[in-house]
Amino acid sequence: MTVIAGASRSGSGHLAAQLSAPARRLMRSGVAGAGLMVLATVVALVWANSPWGGAYERLWHTELSLRFGSAELAMDLQHWVNDGLMVFFFFLIGMEVRRELSMGELVQRSRLTVPALAAVAGLAIPALLYLAINAGGEGAVGWGIPMATDTAFVLGALALFGRNTPIQLRVFLLSLSVVDDIGALSAIAIFYSDEIDLAALGIAGLCVLAFIGLSRLQVWRGPAYFAVGAVMWVAMYESGVHATIGGVVLGLLVSAYPPRRAEVERAGSLARAFRQSPEPALAREAKLSVERAISPNERIGAVLVPWSSYVVVPVFALANAGVRLDAPLLERALTSPVTIGVFVGLAVGKLVGVGLAATLAVRARLGALPPGISLGAVWSGAALTGLGFTVSLFVTDLAFDDELLREEATVGILAAAVVSTALGALFFRLLGRGGAAPVRPSLLDPPVDPGVDHVRGPVDAPLTVVEYGDMECPFCGRATGVVAELRDRFGDDLRYVFRHLPLVEVHPHAQLAAEAVEAAGAQGRFWEMHDRLFAHQDALEAPDLLDHAAALGLDLERFARELGDGTYAQRVRDDVAGAEAGGVEGTPTFFVNGVRHQGRAGTDELAAALLRSDPRGTPAARAAGVPDGRAPRRPPAPQSPPVRLPAVEGPDGPADPAGVTPLLDARQLAVLRRAGRRRRTRAGEVLVRGGAAEWDFVVVLAGTVAVVESGARDSAPDSAPDGAPQRVISRVGPGRFLGGLNMLAGQRAVRSVVVEEPGEVVTMGVRRLREVMAADGELADVIVRAFLLRRAMLIEKASGLRVVGDRAWPASVALQAVLDEHGIVHQWLDPAEDEAARSMLADLDALDQERPVVVAADGRVLVDPGPDELLGGARAPG
């Protein structure tokens, strides 16, 4: 067992970068350290079995003593290594467990079930097998020898034989190793300690309290901790509990937390101040601020891990693996219960315990394997767990005073390491040859949840695109245009979801930017911040994010506090975990209707994937009403059957001289395209049914539509009684807007709108139109005036002006004064007496307008006209 950190969802993008910074550092140094450990083992064996073997024995049995007055501490070099130097190794194990409990795999309990059960079985079954072979014998006390796994050796072998295995298997084995470490250390503490000296143990307890006190007082100086640790080591040594357990306890007390953003920003500010004014006080303050931003666990690990991997563990192997493999020892080992028990426990017990427990846990649905890992891959990894070396040799030294038993146990450990390595290589080769290698996941996990995910478009839309993106990734920035084009193309049939996958190793600002988007989302401005950051990818530092928040009108105090506290860091980590579950390896990655998209992610390619995987079936099948069987179909929206347009004369072409279907400019069309539902049309399709209680406004983008009036006022063309007269009132072409005030007033449709020439339209309901009009005054003015013109047709034209309104309105009083002053002939239509006036004013009330409307002789509608407009409008046409 060599200390290796487990996986931590730190927000990294590529799965190879999913491990936390200390975990990656530990993994790299651990694998390299495994090579040094193998080299040290070989050197020890060669040295012990060479003509200079006596020098090996004399060196490690040389006594070294420390004296302070009359107090003396004397041990040979081997025990100084095992009891003293190895404290640093076990201290790192304690820190590893604390880190995993605080911010690693042990935080997500649901992901730990299978590896934890496998680790427990991998501890128990080897010990039971050993005891079964050594029951009642002098070697029975060595049952703890085959319990532990040397994770550095396992990862080294995995890198050599399992190069094509997914990173999730490494994460699984790292998770397993944490539980394995806890179990092995517990066995050492409980069963391999001498008689307990309570006074010395009490002093060790006081040292623990002192260690906690230094941490609470935020003392950042290493010598203070080292002094406390040294006193505790001596106390533990004298107490009878193995001194290395003290290292584990202190390691568990070293706090671990994600980088503190507030301190990071403060360090940046101090660094800029130091650059402008390089003074010693500023340098010291900046240095301390940088240290406070990173947890002591990570800072200490950065210093000690290389020493442990490259010095402590190789020296330990050099001091303990030097067994003289002569004929008498090999002859004894072949029949020794100790050798056989250790070998069977490690090579067989570990394989069976880990592999069988994982299989049973999955079959019994007690937990699930990480996505992308098959049970075959788990069994291959289980074969390698028999590589127990460091702690196995350590327990051997604790368990046996008899040198012969130690040698026999060491032979068993070395033999199991060789066999376990060979078994692992064989399993991985058979796994690859059999074609059962785990495949990369391709399904979206977890599925879209509108209550959690950020959704653009209708939450119940039939088509879904999910993007895993990085706010600093330039390719993600370009993908925003693709998404916009898809939304324009599919309209309300498409919902778009964005999830975070910050690639922190290549984009240092991505994690904080992702949290900033979530913080903006908490104030209802997720998409605004999302769009803004992608538009300003060169401005993602903390001061820039505050500027963006200010520009969006956010609560800056709350925004800054939540970023500083890391309030939304877990949300981002959850998205990263989902990316791992879906087999995502980079950004941007798209999931189309729940399946990861492969290949080029352009607009056309994603659109084609959406159409292929449409749960409602292909467009042709939907048109024919034939389901394709791929997924349950949603009930189709009610739609009128195609109709034949009446063969009667009507206006030719789309001209609209009266302006009741206004021609919109390019900007106005773009606004309505974004706001409404864009869809293709077919000839004879009824877009608006005359007499319908609910209907949509229509903007024609391509083709033409006909406005049809039926003699039966409440009938659509396809449902009018036989013989009822039908007439095409107008033909409307591209760029025109159709709708009426009666819809804003909640009234029924007056006429039907039928597709004449196939094309494309944008439709939207009344609520959405009101939102657009509230946001765009120019467009609102065009639409309202067109509505008023249409309503004015209900009022008979006359040679003079007609004013419709309540005389009591202040605006009416002012208008009446102007009319009287200039002697303009007019007719005032009182809504209390005129039905058409009442209808028109009811519509105007729906628009929250309380002002009279003037209808000119030529049918124009004048709103707030001046004297000249009134005089011009009073003249009869012609």
Secondary structure, DSSP 4 states (H G I P E B T S, - for coil): ----------S-SSGGG-S-HHHHHHHHHHHHHHHHHHHHHHHHHHHHTSTTHHHHHHHHT-EEEEEETTEEEEEEHHHIIIIIIHHHHHHHHHHHHHHHHHHSGGGSGGGTHHHHHHHHHHHHHHHHHHHHHHTTSTTGGGGGTTT---HHHHHHHHHHH-TTS-HHHHHHHHHHHHHHHHHHHHHHHHHS--S--HHHHHHHHHHHHHHHHHHHTT---HHHHHHHHHHHHHHHHHHSS-HHHHHHHHHHHS------HHHHHHHHHHHHHHHHS--HHHHHHHHHHHHHHS-HHHHHHHHHHHHIIIIIHHHHHHHH------HHHHHHHHH-HHHHHHHIIIIIIHHHHHHHHHHHHHHTTS--PPTT--HHHHHHHHHHTT---HHHHHHHHHH---HHHHHHHHHHHHHHHHHHHHHHHHHHHHHHHTT-PPPPP-B-SSPP-TTTSEEES-TT-SEEEEEEE-TT-HHHHHHHHHHHHHHHHHGGGEEEEEEE---TTT-TTHHHHHHHHHHHHHTT-HHHHHHHHHHTTT--SHHHHHHHHHHTT--HHHHHHHHHHTTTHHHHHHHHHHHHHTT--SSSEEEETTEE--S---HHHHHHHHHHT-TT--HHHHHHT---SSSPPPPPPP-PPP-PPP-S----SS--TT-SSPBP-HHHHHHHHHHSEEEE--TT-EEE-TT-SS--EEEEEEEEEEEEEESSTT--TTTSPTT--EEEEEEE-TTBEE--HHHHTTPPPSSEEEEEEEEEEEEE-HHHHHHHHHH-HHHHHHHHHHHHHHHHTTSPP-SSEEEES-TTSHHHHHHHHHHHHHT--EEEE-TTT-HHHHHHHHHHHHTT--S-EEE-TTS-EESS--HHHHHHHHSPP-
